[in-house]
Amino acid sequence: MKNPGKKTGAVLVIGGGIGGIQASLDLAESGFKVYLLEKSPAIGGTMAMLDKTFPTNDCSMCILAPKLVECGRHPNIEVITCGELLAVEGEAGKFRVKIRKQPRYVDTQKCTGCGECAEVCPVEVSSEFDQGLANRKAIFRPFPQAFPNVFTIDKKERPPCVLACPAGTNVQGYVALIAQRKYQEALALIRETIPLPGVIGRICPHPCEAQCRRGFLDEPVSIRALKRFVADFVEEEPPLPEIELKEERVAIVGSGPAGLSAAYYLALQGYRITIFEALPEAGGMLYFGIPEYRLPKTVLQREIDYVRRLGVEIRTNTRIGKDLDIEELFAQGYKAVFLATGAHQSRKLGVPGEESDGVVHGVDFLRELNLGREVQVGKRVAVIGGGDVAIDAARSALRVGAEEVFILYRRSKEEMPASDEEVEAAETEGVKIQYLVAPVEILTTRGSVRGIRLVRMRLGEPDSSGRRRPVPIEGSQFLMEVDTVIPAIGQVPELSLLKESGVEISRWGTIVADPLTSATSRQGLFAGGDNVSGPATA
C-alpha cells in the first residue's frame, strides 16, 4: 500500500458477521474509510455462535477473535452497532444513508466490561446467542470476546407496567418524580392519561403491579398506592392551563368515568362541554356503585370539582330520552354528542322466584345505600355472583345488619373475576364464599324469600370468556335457608334513549362504535365506556 494513511473514499459495510468483518479489513487496508454497520450489540455474527468450522474442524472463536480485535483497532474502521439501515439515496460514488441507532442504556465511555452489573441483575430472559436454550440477564454482553466490550440493557420499547396499564400511564415517570419529591409534577404527569387519579388510586385492580419487574427481586412497586398518595398529598391544585376556547359545543350524556374523562380532555382542547346526568349526583357508578369505605365521596367530589374548574357544566336530574332526546341536543346547537351512559341494568338470574320480596339486585342495592336511603336486609343474605359488585354487596350487607352473608359462585376461586385483595377483605370481614354452586330456584313463603335451591357444579371446557364452563352435577341439588337474595351476575346498558335512532346495537346489547374514533353509525353521535365495552372496572 503506497500511502496507508490516506483515505480515498468511504464505504458502508452492512452486516458484522465474518464476511462483513473481512470485507471491512480488506477495504480499510486499501485506504478506504469503512463504516461497519451491525444491528446487534456486537460484531461477530453467526460464526461467534459456532464451536467448530467446516471442513477443517478448527476452533471458530480462534479464527474470529483476532479479527474482532483487528477490526476494533483499525484506524480506518468505525464500527456502528445497534444500528439499522433505513434508507439509501444518491448514486454510485455519492450515496447518502439514513441509519437508526438504538440506545444501549449503558454509558459506553464508563463501561469497563467487568460484568458485575449482570451478576446482580434480577431479570432473566431467553438468550439469542444460545438459540433460546439458555437464559441471560437483561443487561448483557452477547459473548465474552464481543466487540465492543460494552454491556447493553435489553429494554423493551415500553416497560411492562405501562403495557399492562389500560390507560398507558407513564408509571416509571411519575414514580421517579415522587421519589424526587416532585409531587405536583407527578400529579400532572398522571393526569395526562388519568383525569381521576385519587379515584383510580383506590379502585384500580393494578395490573401494572403484576408485571412490575421489581417483583422478580422482592416485591412489586406499590404503583397504585403511590398514585393515591400523590393525589391525596397535593392539596393545592396546580394552576389551570391556558385554554383557547372554541365555538363548538359538545354534549356528554352520563357523568361516570367515561363521561368525566371525555369532558376533561375535550375541555383541555377548548370545547364547551355540558354533561347531562340522570341521577341527582355526578359520578355514575363511581358514586352510586362503589361503597363509601372503598371510595370516599369527598375524594370523588374533589376530582369532579377539578373537571368543573376547566369550565365543564354538569346538569344533574336530567335524563336524556325523557327530559330531552338526542335530536333535541343537536337542535340546541351541540356539534357532537358523546354517550357515556354506562351499564346500570342488572342481568336477571332467570330462575323461579326472582321477583319475590327479599330479592334485590346488587346494583340497585348499592345505589340505594349510596343515596343514603335506609336499606333493610334479613339475617341471612345470599349474594349470587363473583365480581366486584358481588363483593361490594356482600360487605355492605354486613354493614347494614346482616348476621351471615354468603357469596355463591358457580365457578372455582381461580376463575373468580373479583380481585384477590377484595376477596380476601370480604373473607376477613366474615363473608362466607361457596364455590361451584348455582341457583336453581328462589323459594318463597307468601311471596317472601325463605331460601334458595342450589345445584353443585363442575368445570367443563372453556367458554368464550376463556374460563372453564360450569356444568351442573346431576342429583346434587340442596337447599340453603336465607331471607335476602342479592343477584350480582353482571350488568347491561340501558339503551332506551336510542329507540328509533338508527344507531347500531350489537348482539350483546351494547352500542357499536369505532374503536379508534368512538363514532357510532349516526353522524355526530359518539359513544364510549361500559355502554360500548360492557361493564368493566373504571
C-alpha positions as CSV (number, residue, x, y, z in Angstrom):
1,M,0.0,0.0,0.0
2,K,1.6,3.3,-1.1
3,N,0.0,5.6,1.4
4,P,-1.8,3.7,4.1
5,G,-2.8,6.8,6.0
6,K,-4.6,8.4,3.1
7,K,-8.4,7.7,2.8
8,T,-9.6,7.9,-0.8
9,G,-13.3,7.3,-0.1
10,A,-15.8,5.9,2.3
11,V,-17.6,2.5,2.2
12,L,-20.6,1.3,4.2
13,V,-20.5,-2.4,5.0
14,I,-23.8,-3.7,6.2
15,G,-23.6,-6.7,8.5
16,G,-21.0,-7.5,11.1
17,G,-20.6,-11.2,10.6
18,I,-17.3,-12.8,9.5
19,G,-17.9,-11.7,5.9
20,G,-18.6,-8.1,6.8
21,I,-15.5,-8.1,9.1
22,Q,-13.2,-9.5,6.5
23,A,-14.5,-7.1,3.8
24,S,-14.1,-4.2,6.2
25,L,-10.5,-5.2,6.9
26,D,-9.6,-5.6,3.2
27,L,-11.2,-2.2,2.3
28,A,-9.5,-0.5,5.3
29,E,-6.1,-1.8,4.3
30,S,-6.8,-0.5,0.8
31,G,-7.1,3.0,2.2
32,F,-10.9,3.4,2.4
33,K,-12.7,4.8,5.4
34,V,-15.1,2.0,6.4
35,Y,-18.3,2.1,8.4
36,L,-19.3,-1.3,9.6
37,L,-23.0,-1.4,10.4
38,E,-24.4,-4.2,12.7
39,K,-27.9,-4.2,14.2
40,S,-26.9,-6.3,17.2
41,P,-24.8,-5.0,20.2
42,A,-21.6,-6.7,18.9
43,I,-20.0,-7.8,15.7
44,G,-19.2,-11.5,15.1
45,G,-22.5,-12.8,13.6
46,T,-23.3,-16.4,13.4
47,M,-19.6,-17.5,13.5
48,A,-19.4,-16.4,17.1
49,M,-22.1,-19.0,18.0
50,L,-20.2,-21.9,16.4
51,D,-17.9,-24.3,18.2
52,K,-16.0,-25.6,15.1
53,T,-15.7,-24.6,11.4
54,F,-16.3,-26.8,8.4
55,P,-14.4,-28.6,6.9
56,T,-11.2,-28.0,8.8
57,N,-12.8,-28.5,12.3
58,D,-10.8,-25.5,13.5
59,C,-11.9,-23.6,16.6
60,S,-14.4,-21.0,15.4
61,M,-13.5,-18.4,18.1
62,C,-9.8,-18.9,17.5
63,I,-10.3,-17.7,13.9
64,L,-12.8,-14.9,14.8
65,A,-11.3,-13.4,17.9
66,P,-8.1,-11.9,16.3
67,K,-10.2,-10.4,13.5
68,L,-12.6,-8.8,16.1
69,V,-9.5,-7.2,17.8
70,E,-8.0,-6.1,14.5
71,C,-11.3,-4.7,13.3
72,G,-11.8,-2.8,16.5
73,R,-8.3,-1.3,16.5
74,H,-8.0,-0.4,12.8
75,P,-7.9,3.4,12.4
76,N,-9.9,3.3,9.1
77,I,-12.8,1.3,10.5
78,E,-15.7,2.8,12.5
79,V,-18.0,0.1,14.0
80,I,-21.6,1.1,14.4
81,T,-23.5,-1.4,16.5
82,C,-27.2,-1.4,17.5
83,G,-27.8,0.3,14.1
84,E,-30.3,-0.3,11.3
85,L,-30.2,1.0,7.7
86,L,-33.4,2.9,7.0
87,A,-32.8,4.5,3.6
88,V,-30.2,4.9,0.8
89,E,-30.2,7.9,-1.6
90,G,-27.9,9.1,-4.4
91,E,-25.8,7.3,-7.0
92,A,-22.6,5.3,-7.2
93,G,-19.8,7.4,-5.6
94,K,-22.2,9.7,-3.9
95,F,-24.5,7.8,-1.6
96,R,-26.3,9.2,1.5
97,V,-27.7,6.7,4.0
98,K,-30.1,7.1,7.0
99,I,-29.3,4.9,10.0
100,R,-31.4,4.4,13.1
101,K,-29.3,3.7,16.2
102,Q,-30.9,2.0,19.1
103,P,-29.8,3.0,22.6
104,R,-27.7,0.7,24.8
105,Y,-28.9,2.4,28.0
106,V,-25.3,2.0,29.2
107,D,-22.6,4.7,29.1
108,T,-20.1,3.3,26.7
109,Q,-17.4,5.7,28.0
110,K,-17.7,4.3,31.5
111,C,-18.5,0.6,31.0
112,T,-15.3,-1.5,31.5
113,G,-16.9,-4.8,30.6
114,C,-16.4,-6.2,34.1
115,G,-19.8,-7.9,34.2
116,E,-20.7,-7.0,37.8
117,C,-23.9,-5.5,36.6
118,A,-25.1,-8.8,35.0
119,E,-24.2,-10.7,38.2
120,V,-26.7,-8.6,40.3
121,C,-29.4,-8.1,37.6
122,P,-32.6,-9.8,38.8
123,V,-34.2,-10.2,35.4
124,E,-33.5,-13.2,33.1
125,V,-34.6,-13.5,29.5
126,S,-34.0,-16.1,26.8
127,S,-30.6,-15.9,25.2
128,E,-30.5,-15.4,21.5
129,F,-26.8,-16.2,21.4
130,D,-27.6,-19.7,22.8
131,Q,-30.5,-20.1,20.4
132,G,-33.0,-19.9,23.3
133,L,-31.5,-23.0,25.0
134,A,-30.3,-20.9,28.0
135,N,-31.1,-17.7,29.7
136,R,-29.2,-14.5,30.0
137,K,-29.6,-11.3,32.1
138,A,-31.5,-8.3,30.9
139,I,-28.1,-6.4,31.0
140,F,-25.7,-8.5,28.9
141,R,-22.8,-8.9,26.5
142,P,-23.5,-11.4,23.8
143,F,-20.3,-13.4,24.3
144,P,-17.1,-12.9,26.3
145,Q,-14.9,-11.9,23.4
146,A,-17.5,-9.5,22.0
147,F,-16.5,-6.2,20.4
148,P,-17.3,-3.6,21.5
149,N,-16.7,-4.9,25.0
150,V,-19.7,-3.0,26.4
151,F,-22.8,-4.3,28.1
152,T,-26.3,-3.5,26.8
153,I,-29.6,-3.3,28.6
154,D,-32.3,-5.2,26.8
155,K,-35.0,-2.7,27.4
156,K,-38.5,-3.1,25.9
157,E,-39.9,-0.2,23.8
158,R,-42.3,0.4,26.6
159,P,-42.0,-1.0,30.2
160,P,-44.2,-4.0,31.1
161,C,-46.1,-1.9,33.7
162,V,-47.0,0.7,31.1
163,L,-48.1,-2.0,28.6
164,A,-50.2,-3.6,31.3
165,C,-52.0,-0.3,32.2
166,P,-55.2,0.2,30.2
167,A,-54.6,3.9,30.2
168,G,-50.9,3.6,29.2
169,T,-49.9,5.8,32.1
170,N,-46.2,6.7,32.4
171,V,-45.7,4.7,35.5
172,Q,-41.9,5.0,35.7
173,G,-42.1,8.7,35.1
174,Y,-44.4,9.6,38.0
175,V,-42.8,7.1,40.4
176,A,-39.5,8.7,39.7
177,L,-40.9,12.2,40.2
178,I,-42.5,11.1,43.5
179,A,-39.1,9.7,44.6
180,Q,-37.6,13.1,43.9
181,R,-40.5,14.8,45.9
182,K,-41.7,16.5,42.8
183,Y,-45.3,15.8,43.7
184,Q,-47.0,18.5,41.6
185,E,-45.1,17.3,38.6
186,A,-46.0,13.7,39.3
187,L,-49.7,14.5,39.6
188,A,-49.6,16.5,36.4
189,L,-48.0,13.5,34.6
190,I,-50.6,11.1,35.9
191,R,-53.4,13.4,34.7
192,E,-52.1,13.3,31.2
193,T,-53.8,9.8,30.9
194,I,-55.9,9.6,34.1
195,P,-58.2,12.5,34.9
196,L,-59.3,11.0,38.2
197,P,-56.1,9.9,40.0
198,G,-57.5,9.8,43.5
199,V,-60.3,7.6,42.4
200,I,-58.2,5.2,40.3
201,G,-55.6,5.2,43.1
202,R,-58.2,3.4,45.2
203,I,-60.3,1.2,43.0
204,C,-57.9,0.2,40.2
205,P,-57.1,-3.6,40.1
206,H,-53.5,-2.5,39.3
207,P,-52.5,-5.0,36.6
208,C,-49.3,-2.9,36.3
209,E,-48.0,-4.3,39.6
210,A,-48.4,-7.9,38.4
211,Q,-45.9,-7.0,35.6
212,C,-43.5,-5.0,37.7
213,R,-40.0,-6.3,37.2
214,R,-39.1,-5.4,40.8
215,G,-41.3,-8.4,41.8
216,F,-38.5,-10.7,40.5
217,L,-36.2,-9.3,43.2
218,D,-38.5,-8.9,46.2
219,E,-42.0,-7.4,45.6
220,P,-43.6,-5.1,43.1
221,V,-43.5,-1.3,43.4
222,S,-46.8,-0.2,45.0
223,I,-47.8,1.7,41.9
224,R,-51.5,2.2,42.8
225,A,-50.7,3.3,46.3
226,L,-48.2,5.9,45.0
227,K,-50.9,7.3,42.7
228,R,-53.3,7.6,45.6
229,F,-50.6,9.1,47.8
230,V,-49.7,11.9,45.4
231,A,-53.4,12.6,44.6
232,D,-54.2,13.0,48.3
233,F,-50.9,14.7,49.3
234,V,-51.1,17.6,46.8
235,E,-53.5,19.9,48.5
236,E,-53.2,22.9,46.2
237,E,-54.3,22.2,42.7
238,P,-51.9,23.4,40.0
239,P,-53.0,26.5,38.0
240,L,-55.3,25.7,35.2
241,P,-53.6,25.6,31.7
242,E,-54.4,28.4,29.3
243,I,-57.2,27.2,27.1
244,E,-58.2,28.8,23.9
245,L,-62.0,28.4,23.8
246,K,-63.6,27.1,20.6
247,E,-67.1,27.9,19.4
248,E,-68.2,24.3,19.2
249,R,-70.3,22.8,22.0
250,V,-70.3,19.1,22.9
251,A,-72.9,17.3,25.0
252,I,-71.9,14.4,27.1
253,V,-74.6,12.0,28.4
254,G,-73.6,10.4,31.7
255,S,-71.1,11.6,34.3
256,G,-69.4,8.3,35.1
257,P,-65.7,7.7,34.5
258,A,-66.1,7.7,30.7
259,G,-68.2,10.9,30.7
260,L,-65.9,12.7,33.1
261,S,-62.8,11.6,31.2
262,A,-64.2,12.7,27.8
263,A,-65.2,16.1,29.3
264,Y,-61.8,16.6,30.8
265,Y,-59.8,16.0,27.6
266,L,-62.3,17.9,25.4
267,A,-62.3,20.9,27.7
268,L,-58.5,20.9,27.6
269,Q,-58.9,21.2,23.8
270,G,-61.1,24.2,24.2
271,Y,-64.5,22.7,23.5
272,R,-67.5,24.0,25.5
273,I,-68.8,20.9,27.4
274,T,-72.1,20.2,29.1
275,I,-72.7,16.9,30.9
276,F,-76.2,15.6,31.3
277,E,-76.7,13.2,34.3
278,A,-80.0,11.4,35.0
279,L,-79.2,10.9,38.7
280,P,-79.1,13.5,41.4
281,E,-75.3,13.4,41.8
282,A,-72.4,13.3,39.3
283,G,-70.1,10.3,39.2
284,G,-72.1,7.5,37.8
285,M,-71.1,4.1,39.1
286,L,-68.2,5.8,41.0
287,Y,-70.8,7.5,43.2
288,F,-73.7,5.0,43.1
289,G,-72.0,1.7,42.7
290,I,-68.9,1.8,44.9
291,P,-69.3,1.8,48.7
292,E,-68.1,4.7,50.8
293,Y,-65.5,2.6,52.5
294,R,-63.8,1.9,49.2
295,L,-64.2,5.3,47.6
296,P,-65.0,8.2,49.9
297,K,-67.4,10.7,48.4
298,T,-65.1,13.6,49.4
299,V,-62.3,12.2,47.1
300,L,-64.7,11.7,44.2
301,Q,-66.2,15.2,44.7
302,R,-62.7,16.8,44.7
303,E,-61.9,15.2,41.4
304,I,-65.2,16.1,39.8
305,D,-64.7,19.7,41.0
306,Y,-61.4,19.8,39.2
307,V,-63.2,18.8,36.0
308,R,-65.7,21.6,36.6
309,R,-62.8,24.1,37.1
310,L,-62.0,23.5,33.4
311,G,-65.4,25.1,32.5
312,V,-67.4,21.9,32.3
313,E,-71.1,22.3,33.2
314,I,-72.8,19.3,34.8
315,R,-76.6,19.2,34.8
316,T,-77.9,16.5,37.2
317,N,-81.5,15.1,37.3
318,T,-81.7,15.4,33.5
319,R,-82.5,12.2,31.8
320,I,-81.8,12.1,28.1
321,G,-84.6,10.1,26.4
322,K,-87.2,11.5,28.9
323,D,-86.5,15.2,29.7
324,L,-84.6,15.7,26.4
325,D,-83.8,13.5,23.5
326,I,-80.7,13.2,21.4
327,E,-82.1,15.1,18.4
328,E,-83.1,18.0,20.7
329,L,-79.4,18.2,21.8
330,F,-78.3,18.6,18.2
331,A,-81.2,21.1,17.6
332,Q,-79.9,23.2,20.6
333,G,-76.6,23.7,18.7
334,Y,-74.4,20.9,20.1
335,K,-72.0,19.8,17.3
336,A,-71.4,16.4,18.8
337,V,-73.0,14.1,21.5
338,F,-70.9,11.6,23.4
339,L,-72.9,8.8,25.1
340,A,-71.3,7.6,28.3
341,T,-74.4,6.1,30.0
342,G,-72.6,3.1,31.5
343,A,-74.2,-0.3,32.3
344,H,-76.6,0.2,35.2
345,Q,-79.2,-2.5,34.4
346,S,-78.7,-5.8,36.3
347,R,-78.8,-9.1,34.5
348,K,-81.6,-11.4,35.6
349,L,-80.9,-14.8,37.1
350,G,-83.7,-16.4,35.1
351,V,-84.9,-18.7,37.9
352,P,-88.3,-19.0,39.5
353,G,-89.0,-16.7,42.5
354,E,-86.7,-13.9,41.3
355,E,-89.4,-11.3,41.5
356,S,-90.2,-12.1,45.2
357,D,-89.9,-9.7,48.2
358,G,-86.4,-10.1,49.6
359,V,-84.7,-10.2,46.2
360,V,-82.8,-7.0,45.4
361,H,-80.2,-6.8,42.6
362,G,-76.7,-5.8,43.5
363,V,-76.5,-2.6,41.5
364,D,-79.9,-1.4,42.9
365,F,-78.8,-2.4,46.4
366,L,-75.6,-0.4,46.2
367,R,-77.4,2.6,44.6
368,E,-79.9,2.8,47.4
369,L,-77.1,2.7,50.0
370,N,-75.1,5.4,48.3
371,L,-78.2,7.6,48.1
372,G,-78.3,7.5,51.8
373,R,-81.6,5.6,51.9
374,E,-82.5,3.0,54.6
375,V,-81.9,-0.5,53.2
376,Q,-83.1,-3.5,55.1
377,V,-81.8,-7.0,54.7
378,G,-82.5,-10.2,56.6
379,K,-80.3,-12.1,59.0
380,R,-79.0,-14.5,56.3
381,V,-78.1,-13.0,52.9
382,A,-77.1,-14.8,49.8
383,V,-75.2,-12.9,47.1
384,I,-75.1,-14.6,43.7
385,G,-72.0,-13.8,41.6
386,G,-68.2,-13.4,41.8
387,G,-67.4,-9.9,40.6
388,D,-66.7,-6.7,42.3
389,V,-70.4,-5.8,42.6
390,A,-71.0,-9.1,44.4
391,I,-68.1,-8.5,46.8
392,D,-69.2,-4.9,47.5
393,A,-72.8,-6.0,48.0
394,A,-71.7,-8.8,50.5
395,R,-69.5,-6.5,52.5
396,S,-72.2,-3.8,52.5
397,A,-74.9,-6.3,53.7
398,L,-72.8,-7.0,56.8
399,R,-72.5,-3.3,57.4
400,V,-76.3,-2.8,57.4
401,G,-77.1,-5.5,59.9
402,A,-76.9,-9.0,58.2
403,E,-75.7,-11.7,60.6
404,E,-74.5,-14.1,58.0
405,V,-73.6,-13.3,54.3
406,F,-72.8,-16.0,51.7
407,I,-71.4,-15.4,48.2
408,L,-72.4,-18.2,45.9
409,Y,-70.3,-18.5,42.8
410,R,-70.7,-21.1,40.0
411,R,-67.0,-21.4,39.2
412,S,-63.9,-22.0,41.3
413,K,-61.8,-19.4,43.1
414,E,-59.3,-19.3,40.2
415,E,-62.0,-18.1,37.8
416,M,-63.5,-15.5,40.1
417,P,-63.3,-12.1,38.4
418,A,-63.1,-10.1,41.6
419,S,-59.6,-9.1,42.7
420,D,-57.8,-11.3,45.2
421,E,-57.4,-8.4,47.7
422,E,-61.2,-7.7,47.6
423,V,-62.0,-11.4,48.1
424,E,-59.5,-11.6,51.0
425,A,-61.0,-8.5,52.6
426,A,-64.5,-9.9,52.3
427,E,-63.5,-13.2,53.9
428,T,-61.6,-11.3,56.7
429,E,-64.9,-9.5,57.5
430,G,-66.8,-12.7,57.8
431,V,-68.3,-13.3,54.3
432,K,-68.5,-17.0,53.5
433,I,-67.8,-17.9,49.9
434,Q,-69.1,-21.2,48.4
435,Y,-67.7,-22.1,45.0
436,L,-69.1,-24.3,42.3
437,V,-72.7,-23.7,43.2
438,A,-75.5,-22.1,41.1
439,P,-79.1,-21.1,41.9
440,V,-82.0,-23.2,40.6
441,E,-84.9,-21.6,42.3
442,I,-85.6,-18.9,44.9
443,L,-88.0,-20.4,47.5
444,T,-90.7,-18.2,49.0
445,T,-93.5,-18.3,51.6
446,R,-96.4,-15.9,51.0
447,G,-94.3,-14.0,48.4
448,S,-91.2,-13.5,50.6
449,V,-87.9,-15.2,50.3
450,R,-87.3,-18.2,52.7
451,G,-84.5,-20.0,51.0
452,I,-82.7,-20.8,47.7
453,R,-82.3,-24.1,45.9
454,L,-78.8,-24.7,44.6
455,V,-77.0,-27.2,42.4
456,R,-73.4,-28.1,42.6
457,M,-71.3,-27.6,39.5
458,R,-68.1,-29.0,37.9
459,L,-65.9,-27.2,35.4
460,G,-66.0,-28.3,31.8
461,E,-64.4,-27.0,28.7
462,P,-63.5,-23.2,28.4
463,D,-66.3,-20.9,27.1
464,S,-66.0,-17.7,25.0
465,S,-64.6,-15.8,28.0
466,G,-61.6,-18.3,28.3
467,R,-62.9,-19.6,31.6
468,R,-64.0,-23.2,32.1
469,R,-67.7,-23.6,31.6
470,P,-69.6,-24.7,34.8
471,V,-71.7,-27.8,34.3
472,P,-74.4,-28.9,36.7
473,I,-73.8,-32.2,38.6
474,E,-76.9,-34.4,38.3
475,G,-78.5,-35.2,41.6
476,S,-76.5,-32.6,43.6
477,Q,-79.3,-30.1,44.5
478,F,-79.5,-28.8,48.0
479,L,-81.3,-26.1,50.0
480,M,-80.0,-23.1,51.8
481,E,-82.1,-21.1,54.2
482,V,-81.8,-17.3,53.6
483,D,-84.2,-14.4,53.8
484,T,-82.5,-12.0,51.3
485,V,-81.1,-12.8,47.9
486,I,-78.8,-10.3,46.1
487,P,-78.2,-11.3,42.4
488,A,-74.9,-9.7,41.1
489,I,-74.1,-11.6,38.0
490,G,-73.4,-8.5,35.8
491,Q,-75.0,-5.5,34.2
492,V,-76.0,-4.5,30.7
493,P,-76.5,-1.0,29.2
494,E,-80.0,0.6,29.3
495,L,-80.3,2.0,25.8
496,S,-84.0,3.1,25.6
497,L,-82.8,6.6,24.8
498,L,-81.6,5.2,21.4
499,K,-85.0,3.8,20.4
500,E,-85.8,4.6,16.8
501,S,-82.4,6.4,16.4
502,G,-81.0,4.0,13.9
503,V,-77.8,3.6,16.0
504,E,-76.4,0.1,15.5
505,I,-76.6,-2.1,18.6
506,S,-74.5,-5.3,19.0
507,R,-76.0,-8.7,19.7
508,W,-74.6,-8.3,23.3
509,G,-76.8,-5.2,23.8
510,T,-74.0,-2.7,23.6
511,I,-73.5,0.3,21.2
512,V,-71.4,-0.4,18.2
513,A,-68.7,2.3,18.0
514,D,-65.5,2.7,16.1
515,P,-62.6,1.5,18.4
516,L,-60.4,4.5,17.3
517,T,-62.8,7.4,16.9
518,S,-65.7,6.2,19.1
519,A,-68.1,7.2,16.3
520,T,-71.4,5.4,16.0
521,S,-73.5,4.8,12.9
522,R,-75.3,8.2,13.4
523,Q,-73.2,11.1,12.3
524,G,-72.1,13.4,15.2
525,L,-73.0,10.8,17.8
526,F,-70.2,9.1,19.7
527,A,-70.1,6.5,22.5
528,G,-67.6,5.1,24.9
529,G,-67.2,3.3,28.2
530,D,-69.4,0.4,29.5
531,N,-72.2,1.0,27.1
532,V,-69.7,0.0,24.3
533,S,-67.4,-2.4,26.0
534,G,-69.8,-3.9,28.6
535,P,-69.3,-3.5,32.3
536,A,-65.7,-3.1,33.4
537,T,-63.5,-1.5,36.1
538,A,-63.2,2.3,35.8
